[in-house]
Amino acid sequence: MGQLIQVAGSLCVLVPFVLVQLDRLRPEARLYAVLNLVGSSVLAVDAARSHQWGFLLLEGVWAVVSLRSLRRATAARAVEADPDNAER
């Protein structure tokens, strides 16, 4: 079961990366950030449970950066939907 979780988390990080490289997805897209956040969070939890501190550091930072990117993408989408609300 642990290997399945690691593969699923890895795919959540790798698939959007490959899609960006193939020009099928923009790195600013919410989907890119969501998949990275989910994948890195899953891998970070798995690393913590396995006491793999270096891997936890890598995936934890990846998750924090992905969350920041998701917040930025969500804010940009809100501004596009309602430009008058951007200054409030």
C-alpha positions, 0 to 999 in steps of 0.5 A: 500500500505504501508503494501505491501511495508513493507512486500516486503522489509522484504522478501528481507531481510528474504529470503536470511537469510533463504537461508543461514541458509539452506545452499542454499546461501553463505553470501558472494554471491552478491545476498545475498548483493543485496537482503539485500541492496534492502530490507533494503533500502526500509524499511529505506525509509518507516521508514523515511517517518513514522518518525520511527527513531529507525527503520530508524537507524536499516535499514539505518545501515543495508543498508550501511553494505549491500552496503559495502558487495556488493562492496566487493563481486563485487570486488572479482568477478572482481578479479576472472574474471581477476586476472592480473587486481587485482593489478592495 
